[in-house]
């Protein structure tokens, strides 16, 4: 579970570094903190989805045992997907305004 938590942190840091390059014309003060929050929340929900998909129904056990690889993978995909959706929304708002 600690590895999955660190994955959330690494995804959030990557989103913070990529925020201004993915959304040109915006300053880091405008998009950086929200990009970090969106990416880490997406990573969290990705890992929760992996836990529910790979843990047998009715059993509550340590999430690191049945789904550690899937949890890390889904965390990365969830974080990148949420960050991509946020970047797309910001770019669309900047072109329409």
N, C-alpha and C positions, 0 to 999 in steps of 0.2 A: 504494500500500500504506500510505503514511503516513496518508492520509485515512481508510482503513478502521480503522487503529489509533486514530486520534483519535475515531472513532465509538464504539469500545469504551469509551473514557474518558468520553465524554459520556453514554452509556447508563448507565454505572456511577454517574456523578454524579447523574443523574436518579433512579436507583433509591435512592440515599442520601437524597435530598431527599423522595422519596415514601414512604419506608419506614414512618414513623410514621403517616402519614395513610391508607395502605392497610391497615395493621394496627392499628386503634385498641386502646388498652389496653396496648400494648407500648411500652417505652421504646426510645430510639434505641440505647442500649448493648446491648439484647437483639437487635434485628433489623437495625440499620443495617449493620454490617460484613458480615454474611452476605448481606444483600440486595445489597450492592455486588459481592461475590464471585460470587454466583449470576448476576447480570445481566451482568457482564463475561464470565463463562465462556459463557453462552448467546450473547452477541454474537460471541465468538470462533468457536464452533461453527457459528453461522449463516453467518459469512463463509467458513469452510472448506467448508461445503456449497455455497455459491455458486461458489467456486473450482472444485470438482469438477464442478458442473453445467455451467458455462460455459466451461471449458477443454477443448479437444479431447483425447480419450484418447491417452495415450502422449506427450504434449508437456508439458514442464515449462518454463514461461515466467513472466515477470513477472506476478504476479496483478493488477497495476494496469491492464494493457493490455486483456485480454478482458472482465473482469467487474467494473469499478470501481463502476458504478451498482448492479449486482446485489449486489455485496459489501457496499456501504453499506446497501442496503435489507434484505438478509438479516441483517446485523448488528443493525439496529434491531429487526427482528421477532424474532430469536432472543433478544436481551436482554429485550425486553418479555415474550415468552412465558415465559422462565425466571423472570423476576421475578413474573409473574402466577401461575405455578405455586407459587412459594415463598410468596407472599402468601396464596393459597388454602389452602395447607397450614397456615400459621401461624394463620389465622383459624379453620380447622376444629379445630385443637388447642386454641385458646383457648375455643371454645364447648363442647367436649366435656369439658374439665377443670373 
